[in-house]
Amino acid sequence: MDDIIKSETIGVERKNFIFDLRENPRGRFLRITEDANGRRDAIVIPAPGLEEFRRVLDEIIEADHQAG
């Protein structure tokens, strides 16, 4: 069983995204779940990869701002 350390939910258009920082015996990780009309998909990012994930996301956000 995973322990939830922190959980946040955001709604974007018709989708909900649930961000759960969790921990289990193998370590900490971020689970991002997309809920769209009852259909759920999730990705899991191990905690050691969170900084790199954030760096790439920041670059994508910056590219979107420059394009728009």
PyMOL CGO cylinders between C-alpha atoms (Angstrom):
from pymol import cmd
from pymol.cgo import CYLINDER

trace = [
    CYLINDER, 0.00, 0.00, 0.00, 1.28, 3.45, -0.92, 0.3, 1, 1, 1, 1, 1, 1,
    CYLINDER, 1.28, 3.45, -0.92, 1.27, 6.33, 1.56, 0.3, 1, 1, 1, 1, 1, 1,
    CYLINDER, 1.27, 6.33, 1.56, 0.05, 9.63, 0.09, 0.3, 1, 1, 1, 1, 1, 1,
    CYLINDER, 0.05, 9.63, 0.09, 2.33, 12.48, 1.16, 0.3, 1, 1, 1, 1, 1, 1,
    CYLINDER, 2.33, 12.48, 1.16, 0.55, 15.25, -0.79, 0.3, 1, 1, 1, 1, 1, 1,
    CYLINDER, 0.55, 15.25, -0.79, -2.32, 15.34, -3.27, 0.3, 1, 1, 1, 1, 1, 1,
    CYLINDER, -2.32, 15.34, -3.27, -3.62, 18.11, -5.54, 0.3, 1, 1, 1, 1, 1, 1,
    CYLINDER, -3.62, 18.11, -5.54, -6.30, 18.11, -8.23, 0.3, 1, 1, 1, 1, 1, 1,
    CYLINDER, -6.30, 18.11, -8.23, -6.74, 20.57, -11.08, 0.3, 1, 1, 1, 1, 1, 1,
    CYLINDER, -6.74, 20.57, -11.08, -9.45, 20.79, -13.72, 0.3, 1, 1, 1, 1, 1, 1,
    CYLINDER, -9.45, 20.79, -13.72, -8.62, 21.75, -17.30, 0.3, 1, 1, 1, 1, 1, 1,
    CYLINDER, -8.62, 21.75, -17.30, -11.51, 21.89, -19.73, 0.3, 1, 1, 1, 1, 1, 1,
    CYLINDER, -11.51, 21.89, -19.73, -13.31, 18.54, -19.33, 0.3, 1, 1, 1, 1, 1, 1,
    CYLINDER, -13.31, 18.54, -19.33, -10.41, 16.75, -17.66, 0.3, 1, 1, 1, 1, 1, 1,
    CYLINDER, -10.41, 16.75, -17.66, -9.26, 16.42, -14.07, 0.3, 1, 1, 1, 1, 1, 1,
    CYLINDER, -9.26, 16.42, -14.07, -5.61, 15.83, -13.26, 0.3, 1, 1, 1, 1, 1, 1,
    CYLINDER, -5.61, 15.83, -13.26, -4.73, 14.33, -9.88, 0.3, 1, 1, 1, 1, 1, 1,
    CYLINDER, -4.73, 14.33, -9.88, -1.14, 14.78, -8.67, 0.3, 1, 1, 1, 1, 1, 1,
    CYLINDER, -1.14, 14.78, -8.67, -0.25, 12.40, -5.85, 0.3, 1, 1, 1, 1, 1, 1,
    CYLINDER, -0.25, 12.40, -5.85, 3.17, 12.40, -4.22, 0.3, 1, 1, 1, 1, 1, 1,
    CYLINDER, 3.17, 12.40, -4.22, 3.37, 8.90, -2.78, 0.3, 1, 1, 1, 1, 1, 1,
    CYLINDER, 3.37, 8.90, -2.78, 5.79, 6.66, -0.97, 0.3, 1, 1, 1, 1, 1, 1,
    CYLINDER, 5.79, 6.66, -0.97, 6.11, 2.90, -0.73, 0.3, 1, 1, 1, 1, 1, 1,
    CYLINDER, 6.11, 2.90, -0.73, 8.92, 0.56, 0.36, 0.3, 1, 1, 1, 1, 1, 1,
    CYLINDER, 8.92, 0.56, 0.36, 10.68, 1.14, -2.98, 0.3, 1, 1, 1, 1, 1, 1,
    CYLINDER, 10.68, 1.14, -2.98, 10.74, 4.95, -2.57, 0.3, 1, 1, 1, 1, 1, 1,
    CYLINDER, 10.74, 4.95, -2.57, 8.87, 8.15, -3.40, 0.3, 1, 1, 1, 1, 1, 1,
    CYLINDER, 8.87, 8.15, -3.40, 7.17, 8.90, -6.69, 0.3, 1, 1, 1, 1, 1, 1,
    CYLINDER, 7.17, 8.90, -6.69, 4.69, 11.22, -8.35, 0.3, 1, 1, 1, 1, 1, 1,
    CYLINDER, 4.69, 11.22, -8.35, 1.60, 9.66, -9.87, 0.3, 1, 1, 1, 1, 1, 1,
    CYLINDER, 1.60, 9.66, -9.87, -0.28, 11.90, -12.32, 0.3, 1, 1, 1, 1, 1, 1,
    CYLINDER, -0.28, 11.90, -12.32, -3.74, 10.60, -13.14, 0.3, 1, 1, 1, 1, 1, 1,
    CYLINDER, -3.74, 10.60, -13.14, -5.90, 12.00, -15.92, 0.3, 1, 1, 1, 1, 1, 1,
    CYLINDER, -5.90, 12.00, -15.92, -9.65, 11.50, -15.45, 0.3, 1, 1, 1, 1, 1, 1,
    CYLINDER, -9.65, 11.50, -15.45, -11.68, 12.29, -18.57, 0.3, 1, 1, 1, 1, 1, 1,
    CYLINDER, -11.68, 12.29, -18.57, -15.33, 11.29, -18.47, 0.3, 1, 1, 1, 1, 1, 1,
    CYLINDER, -15.33, 11.29, -18.47, -14.63, 8.36, -16.16, 0.3, 1, 1, 1, 1, 1, 1,
    CYLINDER, -14.63, 8.36, -16.16, -11.66, 7.07, -18.16, 0.3, 1, 1, 1, 1, 1, 1,
    CYLINDER, -11.66, 7.07, -18.16, -8.44, 7.12, -16.17, 0.3, 1, 1, 1, 1, 1, 1,
    CYLINDER, -8.44, 7.12, -16.17, -4.85, 6.99, -17.34, 0.3, 1, 1, 1, 1, 1, 1,
    CYLINDER, -4.85, 6.99, -17.34, -1.78, 7.51, -15.17, 0.3, 1, 1, 1, 1, 1, 1,
    CYLINDER, -1.78, 7.51, -15.17, 1.94, 8.01, -15.38, 0.3, 1, 1, 1, 1, 1, 1,
    CYLINDER, 1.94, 8.01, -15.38, 4.43, 7.50, -12.58, 0.3, 1, 1, 1, 1, 1, 1,
    CYLINDER, 4.43, 7.50, -12.58, 7.63, 9.50, -12.18, 0.3, 1, 1, 1, 1, 1, 1,
    CYLINDER, 7.63, 9.50, -12.18, 10.16, 8.25, -9.62, 0.3, 1, 1, 1, 1, 1, 1,
    CYLINDER, 10.16, 8.25, -9.62, 11.24, 11.03, -7.24, 0.3, 1, 1, 1, 1, 1, 1,
    CYLINDER, 11.24, 11.03, -7.24, 14.83, 11.13, -8.57, 0.3, 1, 1, 1, 1, 1, 1,
    CYLINDER, 14.83, 11.13, -8.57, 13.41, 12.19, -11.97, 0.3, 1, 1, 1, 1, 1, 1,
    CYLINDER, 13.41, 12.19, -11.97, 11.18, 15.02, -10.73, 0.3, 1, 1, 1, 1, 1, 1,
    CYLINDER, 11.18, 15.02, -10.73, 13.71, 17.82, -11.22, 0.3, 1, 1, 1, 1, 1, 1,
    CYLINDER, 13.71, 17.82, -11.22, 14.38, 16.76, -14.82, 0.3, 1, 1, 1, 1, 1, 1,
    CYLINDER, 14.38, 16.76, -14.82, 10.62, 16.41, -15.41, 0.3, 1, 1, 1, 1, 1, 1,
    CYLINDER, 10.62, 16.41, -15.41, 10.11, 19.95, -14.11, 0.3, 1, 1, 1, 1, 1, 1,
    CYLINDER, 10.11, 19.95, -14.11, 12.94, 21.31, -16.26, 0.3, 1, 1, 1, 1, 1, 1,
    CYLINDER, 12.94, 21.31, -16.26, 11.40, 19.84, -19.42, 0.3, 1, 1, 1, 1, 1, 1,
    CYLINDER, 11.40, 19.84, -19.42, 7.92, 21.04, -18.45, 0.3, 1, 1, 1, 1, 1, 1,
    CYLINDER, 7.92, 21.04, -18.45, 9.26, 24.56, -17.83, 0.3, 1, 1, 1, 1, 1, 1,
    CYLINDER, 9.26, 24.56, -17.83, 10.87, 24.55, -21.29, 0.3, 1, 1, 1, 1, 1, 1,
    CYLINDER, 10.87, 24.55, -21.29, 7.60, 23.44, -22.90, 0.3, 1, 1, 1, 1, 1, 1,
    CYLINDER, 7.60, 23.44, -22.90, 5.64, 26.14, -21.06, 0.3, 1, 1, 1, 1, 1, 1,
    CYLINDER, 5.64, 26.14, -21.06, 8.17, 28.77, -22.17, 0.3, 1, 1, 1, 1, 1, 1,
    CYLINDER, 8.17, 28.77, -22.17, 7.91, 27.57, -25.81, 0.3, 1, 1, 1, 1, 1, 1,
    CYLINDER, 7.91, 27.57, -25.81, 4.11, 27.80, -25.59, 0.3, 1, 1, 1, 1, 1, 1,
    CYLINDER, 4.11, 27.80, -25.59, 4.33, 31.38, -24.28, 0.3, 1, 1, 1, 1, 1, 1,
    CYLINDER, 4.33, 31.38, -24.28, 6.70, 32.36, -27.08, 0.3, 1, 1, 1, 1, 1, 1,
    CYLINDER, 6.70, 32.36, -27.08, 4.47, 30.74, -29.73, 0.3, 1, 1, 1, 1, 1, 1,
    CYLINDER, 4.47, 30.74, -29.73, 1.27, 32.33, -28.44, 0.3, 1, 1, 1, 1, 1, 1,
]
cmd.load_cgo(trace, "trace")
